[in-house]
């Protein structure tokens, strides 16, 4: 049966599946993201962190506590997802959510002393793993990959 005939019968040809498998940018980026997340989750696990939690804590390491909207934008999360991801970090007393002094309706995210200490312990683990991961890129430079991915944001 031809591809056109298969589509006319309400069936998607297997050739389309293969085409998507081999060409879909979203699939390839998701697979790479999952592999990277697993790599970093594995090395951060002894510290009681996931890669996502590390990124979230690192995003709070600023001279002034950021507001929720700025962190959500940086991490490409909606506010609801960010709030859900903050909860376990708050329970561990790594992060505090405070009322914004300039706008009582807003909230600022404060990295606690325990949060800072955990980042100090985690940063060398991340640095080593990141360098090892960058060395795996044999067809493109890490800077080119970051720039290319940035074009999609």
N, CA, C and O of each residue as an XYZ file, in Angstrom:
612
protein
N       0.848     -1.173      0.000
C       0.000      0.000      0.000
C       0.896      1.240      0.000
O       1.864      1.294      0.759
N       0.601      2.212     -0.816
C       1.408      3.435     -0.878
C       1.138      4.299      0.354
O       0.154      4.101      1.067
N       2.044      5.270      0.590
C       1.855      6.175      1.721
C       0.551      6.936      1.618
O      -0.148      7.113      2.616
N       0.212      7.394      0.404
C      -1.028      8.136      0.195
C      -2.225      7.248      0.476
O      -3.174      7.673      1.137
N      -2.189      6.019     -0.020
C      -3.299      5.094      0.224
C      -3.435      4.790      1.709
O      -4.550      4.691      2.223
N      -2.308      4.643      2.404
C      -2.365      4.360      3.835
C      -3.001      5.531      4.584
O      -3.800      5.321      5.496
N      -2.646      6.773      4.200
C      -3.222      7.932      4.868
C      -4.706      8.047      4.555
O      -5.491      8.465      5.407
N      -5.095      7.679      3.336
C      -6.502      7.713      2.966
C      -7.313      6.737      3.813
O      -8.497      6.975      4.053
N      -6.713      5.659      4.265
C      -7.392      4.661      5.095
C      -7.348      5.040      6.572
O      -7.810      4.270      7.414
N      -6.807      6.201      6.903
C      -6.718      6.614      8.290
C      -5.514      6.046      9.014
O      -5.437      6.116     10.240
N      -4.572      5.485      8.269
C      -3.368      4.933      8.884
C      -2.185      5.806      8.513
O      -2.091      6.329      7.403
N      -1.306      5.945      9.455
C      -0.089      6.707      9.208
C       0.992      5.728      8.794
O       1.233      4.749      9.500
N       1.640      5.963      7.684
C       2.666      5.025      7.226
C       3.857      4.973      8.186
O       4.219      5.977      8.799
N       4.451      3.803      8.304
C       5.618      3.613      9.152
C       6.764      4.506      8.691
O       7.578      4.931      9.511
N       6.839      4.794      7.413
C       7.878      5.679      6.886
C       7.816      7.057      7.559
O       8.845      7.702      7.762
N       6.606      7.498      7.901
C       6.456      8.778      8.596
C       7.050      8.685      9.995
O       7.696      9.623     10.464
N       6.835      7.567     10.653
C       7.407      7.340     11.978
C       8.927      7.414     11.915
O       9.559      8.053     12.756
N       9.504      6.768     10.928
C      10.956      6.788     10.770
C      11.460      8.190     10.467
O      12.497      8.610     10.981
N      10.728      8.908      9.636
C      11.094     10.277      9.294
C      11.115     11.148     10.557
O      12.066     11.898     10.779
N      10.073     11.049     11.375
C      10.003     11.836     12.606
C      11.128     11.429     13.555
O      11.784     12.284     14.150
N      11.349     10.118     13.694
C      12.418      9.626     14.564
C      13.774     10.215     14.171
O      14.568     10.592     15.032
N      14.022     10.288     12.902
C      15.326     10.716     12.407
C      15.469     12.234     12.260
O      16.592     12.738     12.256
N      14.370     12.969     12.141
C      14.448     14.389     11.794
C      13.888     15.342     12.857
O      14.194     16.534     12.823
N      13.092     14.855     13.781
C      12.382     15.735     14.715
C      13.350     16.415     15.683
O      13.963     15.758     16.524
N      13.478     17.724     15.555
C      14.354     18.487     16.443
C      13.897     18.372     17.893
O      14.719     18.232     18.799
N      12.604     18.430     18.106
C      12.079     18.357     19.466
C      12.461     17.024     20.113
O      12.913     17.005     21.257
N      12.290     15.937     19.415
C      12.652     14.620     19.939
C      14.136     14.555     20.276
O      14.513     14.067     21.341
N      14.977     15.044     19.373
C      16.416     14.973     19.599
C      16.857     15.857     20.766
O      17.728     15.467     21.544
N      16.270     17.028     20.891
C      16.604     17.906     22.008
C      16.100     17.297     23.319
O      16.803     17.344     24.329
N      14.894     16.729     23.315
C      14.368     16.097     24.529
C      15.237     14.920     24.959
O      15.534     14.766     26.143
N      15.641     14.099     24.013
C      16.500     12.957     24.348
C      17.820     13.423     24.951
O      18.284     12.876     25.951
N      18.419     14.439     24.333
C      19.681     14.968     24.843
C      19.474     15.586     26.232
O      20.302     15.405     27.124
N      18.374     16.310     26.410
C      18.096     16.934     27.704
C      17.912     15.880     28.789
O      18.402     16.045     29.906
N      17.218     14.812     28.469
C      17.035     13.737     29.459
C      18.365     13.069     29.799
O      18.632     12.773     30.963
N      19.185     12.836     28.803
C      20.488     12.217     29.051
C      21.362     13.129     29.912
O      22.026     12.665     30.839
N      21.359     14.417     29.607
C      22.130     15.370     30.410
C      21.594     15.439     31.837
O      22.368     15.445     32.795
N      20.285     15.490     31.977
C      19.682     15.551     33.312
C      20.053     14.312     34.126
O      20.383     14.425     35.307
N      20.003     13.133     33.505
C      20.382     11.903     34.216
C      21.840     11.964     34.670
O      22.160     11.589     35.798
N      22.713     12.434     33.798
C      24.142     12.530     34.125
C      24.344     13.421     35.351
O      25.058     13.053     36.284
N      23.707     14.597     35.341
C      23.874     15.517     36.454
C      23.106     15.059     37.694
O      23.579     15.253     38.814
N      21.935     14.456     37.512
C      21.195     13.899     38.655
C      22.058     12.873     39.388
O      22.108     12.855     40.618
N      22.735     12.023     38.621
C      23.559     10.966     39.224
C      24.678     11.536     40.095
O      24.931     11.031     41.189
N      25.347     12.583     39.617
C      26.482     13.115     40.386
C      26.030     14.031     41.526
O      26.754     14.196     42.507
N      24.851     14.621     41.405
C      24.348     15.504     42.458
C      23.557     14.751     43.529
O      23.321     15.285     44.613
N      23.147     13.519     43.234
C      22.346     12.730     44.169
C      22.990     12.604     45.552
O      22.281     12.736     46.549
N      24.302     12.353     45.660
C      24.903     12.259     47.001
C      24.735     13.534     47.839
O      24.818     13.490     49.066
N      24.501     14.653     47.176
C      24.276     15.917     47.874
C      22.795     16.163     48.148
O      22.423     17.181     48.732
N      21.954     15.218     47.721
C      20.512     15.363     47.929
C      19.857     16.331     46.974
O      18.823     16.921     47.287
N      20.461     16.496     45.801
C      19.944     17.433     44.795
C      19.693     16.740     43.470
O      20.334     15.743     43.137
N      18.755     17.284     42.729
C      18.595     16.940     41.321
C      19.208     18.065     40.500
O      19.510     19.142     41.015
N      19.380     17.794     39.235
C      19.904     18.825     38.335
C      18.975     20.034     38.333
O      19.447     21.171     38.342
N      17.665     19.809     38.320
C      16.704     20.909     38.324
C      16.786     21.744     39.586
O      16.696     22.970     39.532
N      16.957     21.081     40.727
C      17.090     21.813     41.983
C      18.386     22.610     42.018
O      18.411     23.742     42.503
N      19.460     22.020     41.505
C      20.731     22.748     41.434
C      20.560     24.011     40.592
O      20.982     25.092     41.003
N      19.947     23.880     39.424
C      19.749     25.047     38.551
C      18.892     26.102     39.237
O      19.167     27.297     39.132
N      17.864     25.664     39.931
C      16.989     26.598     40.628
C      17.752     27.315     41.748
O      17.675     28.538     41.865
N      18.480     26.564     42.562
C      19.266     27.201     43.614
C      20.307     28.151     43.028
O      20.508     29.252     43.542
N      20.963     27.727     41.956
C      21.982     28.577     41.334
C      21.354     29.869     40.804
O      21.980     30.927     40.850
N      20.136     29.786     40.308
C      19.474     30.984     39.782
C      19.174     32.006     40.883
O      18.917     33.175     40.596
N      19.208     31.563     42.130
C      18.948     32.463     43.261
C      20.228     33.069     43.825
O      20.168     33.959     44.673
N      21.359     32.608     43.373
C      22.651     33.091     43.871
C      22.993     34.412     43.180
O      23.779     34.464     42.235
N      22.374     35.468     43.688
C      22.521     36.807     43.108
C      22.763     37.816     44.234
O      22.499     37.525     45.401
N      23.259     38.986     43.882
C      23.458     40.017     44.917
C      22.150     40.404     45.610
O      22.139     40.670     46.812
N      21.067     40.435     44.866
C      19.755     40.769     45.425
C      18.792     39.633     45.112
O      18.817     39.092     44.007
N      17.939     39.260     46.070
C      16.984     38.177     45.821
C      16.074     38.497     44.627
O      15.484     39.575     44.564
N      15.965     37.562     43.688
C      15.123     37.800     42.512
C      13.641     37.597     42.835
O      13.284     36.980     43.838
N      12.794     38.132     41.958
C      11.368     37.851     42.116
C      11.025     36.568     41.361
O      11.803     36.079     40.542
N       9.870     36.051     41.653
C       9.451     34.769     41.081
C       9.401     34.842     39.557
O       9.813     33.900     38.880
N       8.906     35.938     39.018
C       8.797     36.071     37.567
C      10.141     36.004     36.860
O      10.263     35.372     35.811
N      11.152     36.654     37.431
C      12.487     36.631     36.817
C      13.076     35.222     36.810
O      13.684     34.798     35.827
N      12.892     34.506     37.908
C      13.423     33.141     37.988
C      12.657     32.224     37.035
O      13.257     31.393     36.354
N      11.351     32.375     36.989
C      10.539     31.557     36.075
C      10.981     31.779     34.630
O      11.092     30.822     33.863
N      11.231     33.015     34.260
C      11.685     33.325     32.901
C      13.045     32.697     32.622
O      13.236     32.068     31.581
N      13.984     32.863     33.540
C      15.319     32.303     33.357
C      15.279     30.785     33.174
O      15.986     30.236     32.328
N      14.450     30.115     33.971
C      14.383     28.652     33.932
C      13.361     28.133     32.925
O      13.162     26.923     32.814
N      12.714     29.036     32.192
C      11.699     28.670     31.197
C      10.595     27.813     31.820
O      10.197     26.787     31.268
N      10.111     28.259     32.983
C       9.028     27.583     33.701
C       7.874     28.555     33.872
O       8.067     29.771     33.893
N       6.674     28.009     33.994
C       5.588     28.887     34.399
C       5.659     29.044     35.919
O       6.310     28.253     36.602
N       4.995     30.055     36.434
C       5.077     30.363     37.865
C       4.566     29.209     38.731
O       5.112     28.946     39.803
N       3.531     28.529     38.273
C       2.971     27.419     39.045
C       3.987     26.297     39.192
O       4.151     25.741     40.278
N       4.665     25.964     38.105
C       5.693     24.910     38.147
C       6.848     25.341     39.044
O       7.361     24.542     39.828
N       7.253     26.590     38.930
C       8.334     27.089     39.783
C       7.935     26.992     41.249
O       8.723     26.535     42.077
N       6.737     27.410     41.572
C       6.268     27.347     42.961
C       6.289     25.912     43.478
O       6.696     25.666     44.613
N       5.855     24.969     42.653
C       5.876     23.557     43.052
C       7.306     23.070     43.264
O       7.565     22.286     44.178
N       8.232     23.526     42.430
C       9.634     23.122     42.565
C      10.324     23.777     43.767
O      11.315     23.254     44.278
N       9.808     24.896     44.206
C      10.366     25.574     45.375
C       9.995     24.878     46.679
O      10.761     24.918     47.642
N       8.836     24.246     46.719
C       8.318     23.670     47.973
C       9.305     22.743     48.675
O       9.561     22.930     49.864
N       9.880     21.732     47.972
C      10.823     20.866     48.696
C      12.067     21.605     49.164
O      12.646     21.250     50.191
N      12.485     22.626     48.427
C      13.654     23.413     48.824
C      13.331     24.282     50.040
O      14.188     24.509     50.894
N      12.100     24.762     50.110
C      11.660     25.502     51.292
C      11.601     24.580     52.511
O      12.045     24.954     53.597
N      11.050     23.368     52.328
C      10.962     22.416     53.444
C      12.343     22.071     53.990
O      12.509     21.847     55.189
N      13.327     22.032     53.101
C      14.707     21.743     53.520
C      15.417     22.991     54.038
O      16.587     22.935     54.418
N      14.714     24.101     54.049
C      15.242     25.385     54.521
C      16.442     25.863     53.701
O      17.381     26.457     54.231
N      16.385     25.588     52.403
C      17.422     26.047     51.479
C      17.023     27.374     50.831
O      17.866     28.146     50.373
N      15.713     27.613     50.808
C      15.146     28.792     50.163
C      14.039     29.335     51.059
O      13.333     28.577     51.724
N      13.898     30.658     51.068
C      12.768     31.308     51.726
C      12.066     32.182     50.702
O      12.709     32.812     49.863
N      10.753     32.214     50.778
C       9.958     33.105     49.932
C       9.523     34.257     50.826
O       8.858     34.060     51.843
N       9.912     35.462     50.427
C       9.627     36.653     51.231
C       8.783     37.637     50.436
O       8.818     37.663     49.205
N       8.039     38.429     51.154
C       7.263     39.506     50.535
C       8.247     40.543     49.999
O       9.215     40.903     50.669
N       7.985     41.016     48.786
C       8.816     42.052     48.169
C       8.543     43.377     48.880
O       7.401     43.835     48.914
N       9.576     43.992     49.444
C       9.412     45.240     50.185
C       8.896     46.371     49.288
O       8.152     47.240     49.742
N       9.296     46.350     48.020
C       8.884     47.413     47.087
C       7.465     47.209     46.563
O       6.800     48.176     46.193
N       6.997     45.965     46.529
C       5.661     45.648     46.017
C       5.113     44.508     46.863
O       5.460     43.346     46.650
N       4.275     44.836     47.805
C       3.773     43.846     48.775
C       3.052     42.672     48.112
O       2.887     41.622     48.732
N       2.622     42.836     46.864
C       1.963     41.728     46.151
C       2.973     40.724     45.613
O       2.633     39.566     45.371
N       4.211     41.164     45.424
C       5.246     40.317     44.839
C       5.990     39.507     45.884
O       5.891     39.766     47.084
N       6.736     38.521     45.404
C       7.531     37.668     46.276
C       8.968     37.629     45.774
O       9.216     37.615     44.568
N       9.895     37.611     46.695
C      11.320     37.483     46.403
C      11.785     36.130     46.923
O      11.308     35.645     47.949
N      12.721     35.531     46.200
C      13.245     34.215     46.556
C      14.632     34.385     47.147
O      15.545     34.879     46.485
N      14.782     33.972     48.397
C      16.011     34.189     49.143
C      16.708     32.850     49.356
O      16.118     31.903     49.876
N      17.947     32.789     48.953
C      18.787     31.622     49.199
C      19.285     31.714     50.644
O      19.927     32.698     51.011
N      18.996     30.702     51.465
C      19.399     30.722     52.869
C      20.877     30.367     52.999
O      21.530     30.000     52.022
N      21.396     30.484     54.226
C      22.788     30.089     54.482
C      22.976     28.614     54.146
O      24.008     28.231     53.594
N      21.993     27.785     54.473
C      22.087     26.354     54.139
C      22.066     26.155     52.630
O      22.760     25.281     52.110
N      21.286     26.949     51.931
C      21.252     26.883     50.470
C      22.586     27.277     49.864
O      23.071     26.634     48.933
N      23.179     28.340     50.398
C      24.515     28.760     49.930
C      25.544     27.664     50.182
O      26.359     27.359     49.311
N      25.507     27.072     51.377
C      26.472     26.026     51.718
C      26.327     24.826     50.785
O      27.324     24.232     50.374
N      25.098     24.473     50.453
C      24.879     23.352     49.541
C      25.404     23.681     48.146
O      25.994     22.821     47.491
N      25.197     24.906     47.687
C      25.739     25.310     46.382
C      27.265     25.285     46.383
O      27.878     24.898     45.388
N      27.873     25.690     47.478
C      29.334     25.651     47.581
C      29.821     24.210     47.442
O      30.837     23.959     46.794
N      29.104     23.267     48.042
C      29.482     21.850     47.933
C      29.189     21.296     46.540
O      29.942     20.466     46.032
N      28.115     21.743     45.929
C      27.686     21.198     44.641
C      28.446     21.789     43.454
O      28.606     21.114     42.436
N      28.910     23.011     43.558
C      29.549     23.679     42.417
C      30.743     22.911     41.856
O      30.846     22.793     40.635
N      31.649     22.385     42.675
C      32.770     21.630     42.097
C      32.318     20.335     41.402
O      32.917     19.915     40.412
N      31.274     19.719     41.924
C      30.723     18.505     41.298
C      30.166     18.868     39.929
O      30.407     18.167     38.946
N      29.418     19.970     39.872
C      28.862     20.434     38.599
C      29.987     20.792     37.634
O      29.944     20.405     36.466
N      30.995     21.529     38.108
C      32.095     21.971     37.244
C      32.802     20.783     36.603
O      33.055     20.782     35.398
N      33.118     19.777     37.404
C      33.807     18.587     36.894
C      32.940     17.855     35.874
O      33.412     17.496     34.795
N      31.676     17.636     36.217
C      30.766     16.913     35.316
C      30.518     17.708     34.048
O      30.432     17.136     32.961
N      30.405     19.016     34.176
C      30.170     19.864     33.007
C      31.355     19.803     32.048
O      31.172     19.707     30.835
N      32.561     19.858     32.590
C      33.761     19.774     31.741
C      33.823     18.419     31.029
O      34.144     18.349     29.842
N      33.517     17.353     31.757
C      33.504     16.021     31.144
C      32.459     15.944     30.034
O      32.696     15.340     28.987
N      31.313     16.555     30.270
C      30.223     16.532     29.282
C      30.604     17.333     28.047
O      30.345     16.897     26.925
N      31.211     18.486     28.234
C      31.627     19.292     27.086
C      32.642     18.541     26.227
O      32.640     18.689     25.005
N      33.510     17.737     26.849
C      34.506     16.975     26.083
C      33.858     15.899     25.206
O      34.482     15.414     24.263
N      32.621     15.527     25.509
C      31.915     14.528     24.689
C      31.459     15.105     23.347
O      31.144     14.354     22.425
N      31.424     16.418     23.238
C      30.986     17.072     22.000
C      32.153     17.069     21.013
O      33.101     17.841     21.152
N      32.070     16.205     20.034
C      33.177     16.073     19.082
C      32.866     16.720     17.730
O      33.780     16.944     16.935
N      31.619     17.018     17.461
C      31.253     17.594     16.159
C      30.976     19.090     16.217
O      30.871     19.754     15.185
N      30.859     19.607     17.424
C      30.527     21.018     17.569
C      31.137     21.511     18.872
O      31.339     20.736     19.807
N      31.424     22.788     18.926
C      31.938     23.344     20.177
C      30.765     23.575     21.126
O      29.639     23.794     20.677
N      31.017     23.529     22.426
C      29.944     23.830     23.382
C      29.350     25.220     23.166
O      28.142     25.406     23.315
N      30.182     26.188     22.821
C      29.672     27.545     22.583
C      28.735     27.584     21.383
O      27.712     28.269     21.411
N      29.085     26.849     20.330
C      28.215     26.793     19.151
C      26.895     26.121     19.502
O      25.834     26.579     19.079
N      26.952     25.046     20.265
C      25.720     24.363     20.677
C      24.840     25.290     21.504
O      23.636     25.373     21.263
N      25.419     25.986     22.473
C      24.626     26.927     23.300
C      24.002     28.006     22.422
O      22.828     28.338     22.587
N      24.767     28.546     21.507
C      24.247     29.608     20.630
C      23.127     29.076     19.736
O      22.110     29.741     19.538
N      23.322     27.886     19.208
C      22.311     27.290     18.328
C      21.026     27.030     19.101
O      19.939     27.354     18.622
N      21.137     26.452     20.282
C      19.951     26.212     21.094
C      19.272     27.520     21.488
O      18.045     27.598     21.550
N      20.075     28.542     21.751
C      19.531     29.841     22.093
C      18.676     30.453     20.994
O      17.784     31.254     21.271
N      18.946     30.082     19.758
C      18.143     30.564     18.628
C      16.706     30.073     18.707
O      15.810     30.669     18.109
N      16.485     28.998     19.435
C      15.144     28.432     19.544
C      14.327     29.041     20.675
O      13.126     28.797     20.780
N      14.983     29.838     21.525
C      14.292     30.421     22.684
C      13.729     31.791     22.370
O      13.118     32.420     23.234
